[in-house]
Amino acid sequence: MGQDRKFNDSKAHKLTTEERKHLIEPDRILQLAGLKAGASVLDLGAGPGFFAIPAAEIVGSSGQVLAVDISDKMISMLQDEIASKGISNIQVLQQDIQEEQNQGKEFDFIIASLVAHEVEDIPSFLSNWMKSLKTGGKIFILEWQKKEMSYGPPINHRLDPQYLQSVFNEQRIHAVQLHEWKDYFYYVVATKN
Ligand SMILES: C[S@@+](CC[C@H](N)C(=O)[O-])C[C@H]1O[C@@H](n2cnc3c(N)ncnc32)[C@H](O)[C@@H]1O
């Protein structure tokens, strides 16, 4: 990963503000993307749990969430939040999501929120994690719209949604939906066939 693209974890507190929750509405977007009760979820680059925590609420006690992040600070913030809220269906794992995975575990739903633009090799990243989806399972990718705005990463670090679409096409994943989300974001939902 280019270090210059990596989110600076000294700003981790900015990821959990009420203003951000109001702006992104993680629970609503997850439900629109098709997350259901009972699902097994993998959250890649989970940070302090902005998506992992609402995902755990949606999937309920019959579902589970595995939240993965590379940063000590993010992992410890998420563990504190899980403990203080008494959440029992989130597991936390410190790991580099750019490394090849082959744990034989399959999920119903994968979340990659605002992390794909930090990844060096997007085609390998996607093909690698698609292997961890069950057939019929979905990957949900949230990214910044590729236009100038007063916050978020610089425009040259942002991912063009058409590029993501083309990577899925090359990998013969054709069930791909693309939606703009508010004025700042878009999300892609791809279903494994
Ligand atoms: C901008 S934050 C987004 C956090 C969370 N997904 C959200 O939307 O609030 C990006 C996160 O991805 C994590 N990350 C970046 N590269 C990673 C990698 N190679 N392996 C694991 N985590 C990574 C960072 O530590 C950070 O927590």
The ligand as an ORCA input file, in Angstrom:
! r2SCAN-3c Opt
* xyz 0 1
  C     -10.652      5.377      6.222
  S     -10.566      4.087      7.404
  C     -12.220      3.411      7.234
  C     -12.642      2.623      8.455
  C     -14.044      2.031      8.387
  N     -14.153      1.050      7.338
  C     -15.062      3.141      8.204
  O     -15.652      3.269      7.133
  O     -15.247      3.885      9.176
  C      -9.572      2.851      6.610
  C      -9.258      1.676      7.551
  O      -8.647      0.631      6.805
  C      -7.566      0.111      7.565
  N      -6.605     -0.460      6.627
  C      -5.959      0.191      5.620
  N      -5.162     -0.673      4.970
  C      -5.301     -1.876      5.565
  C      -4.725     -3.155      5.348
  N      -3.834     -3.367      4.376
  N      -5.094     -4.187      6.148
  C      -6.002     -3.989      7.126
  N      -6.585     -2.783      7.392
  C      -6.236     -1.749      6.624
  C      -7.019      1.320      8.311
  O      -6.253      0.931      9.450
  C      -8.316      2.045      8.679
  O      -8.847      1.582      9.891
*
